[in-house]
Amino acid sequence: MTTILDIADVARLTGLSARALRFYEARGLVTPLRTASALDRLHQVVALKRAGLSLARIKQLFDRRTIDLA
């Protein structure tokens, strides 16, 4: 069974605000359905953002292929 996380839980786990999470959702970077795999993707978005990539560039990367930051 897939556990769906509340936005407050995701905010706590990622250090992002609920507003930032909704912004990423509106940009199509993550889905509103907050599952473990979506949480992994969100961590990737945050890592790429911290590396200096724009959200538009991150979206392009995710649209093209699966990203593995490991």
C-alpha angles and dihedrals in degrees: 000000000000116000114222113212124218115238089246090056092049091048090051093047095047103032090235124128121247087245091056091048091052090048091054089048091051089051090053094244094122134012123246088237099091109209132150091266091049088050090054090051091049090054088053091051091051092048092050091046090052088049088061103260119140120239089246091056092046090052090051091052093049092046091055101046148334111287120222112189093180 
